[in-house]
Amino acid sequence: MSKTMGVIGGMGALATATFYAMITNIQDQHVKVEQDYLDILIYSKTSIPDRTAYILGQSDINPTADIIAAAVTLERAGVDFLVMPCVTAHYFYKEAAGMVGIPFINLLDEIAMHVQAKGLNRVGLLATQGTSQSRILHNALEGRGIEVLTPDPAQQAELMNTIYSTKIGGHVSAQEFDKLEDALFAKGAQSIILGCTELSTIKGKMAAEHVDALSILAHAALKMKI
């Protein structure tokens, strides 16, 4: 019997929608009838407080309880495993995973394993300031001997503006992204990690040499299908 995946979504809404489309498109190559697709229950809890603002001390509103509530709601609804298509939210992963009794895919570990499998030892990271400053992805990658390169403070600020703009349907300049990627490649990056799932929604504007966190999560989830 096929399993049902629970998605802790809404961080942000477009990233969640892109994840659903992505996982559907990947399955298109393998299914013969619509009943072959993975059963998915999505909780798009857009009211979850800003993760980066809390991590950086800019907000006193802790998102942990809301993330746990979403995980528990999905578990009670009968899903077999959980995913969370938001990299920054994995700062709260341990607390949330500890409150449910079903498997919960750790996207940080999946990204690190993917990068290692590609034979990369120096990567650029485009992510929220919360992800970068907390070093949640740095720790997963550096634990496997992979060096992580990040934008300078001014470029990181531009990246955050882009991410927040994307969350509400704003326009993104391809030229702005070219500058961000070029700077990381100039530092010696072999590839660029799209370490915020919002970036997956606009990746057509970016260079080909990237590691897409959302795609990695989709493939990891499909391995849980049976």
Stockholm file with secondary structure:
# STOCKHOLM 1.0

chainA/1-226         MSKTMGVIGGMGALATATFYAMITNIQDQHVKVEQDYLDILIYSKTSIPDRTAYILGQSDINPTADIIAAAVTLERAGVDFLVMPCVTAHYFYKEAAGMVGIPFINLLDEIAMHVQAKGLNRVGLLATQGTSQSRILHNALEGRGIEVLTPDPAQQAELMNTIYSTKIGGHVSAQEFDKLEDALFAKGAQSIILGCTELSTIKGKMAAEHVDALSILAHAALKMKI
#=GR chainA/1-226 SS CCCEEEEEECTTHHHHHHHHHHHHHHHHTTCSSGGGSCEEEEEECTTSCCHHHHHTTSCCCCSHHHHHHHHHHHHHTTCSEEECCCSGGGGGHHHHHTTCSSCBCCHHHHHHHHHHHTTCSEEEEECCHHHHHHTHHHHHHHTTTCEEECCCHHHHHHHHHHHHHHHTTCCCCHHHHHHHHHHHHHTTCSEEEECSHHHHTTGGGSCSCEEEHHHHHHHHHHHTCC
#=GC SS_cons         CCCEEEEEECTTHHHHHHHHHHHHHHHHTTCSSGGGSCEEEEEECTTSCCHHHHHTTSCCCCSHHHHHHHHHHHHHTTCSEEECCCSGGGGGHHHHHTTCSSCBCCHHHHHHHHHHHTTCSEEEEECCHHHHHHTHHHHHHHTTTCEEECCCHHHHHHHHHHHHHHHTTCCCCHHHHHHHHHHHHHTTCSEEEECSHHHHTTGGGSCSCEEEHHHHHHHHHHHTCC
//
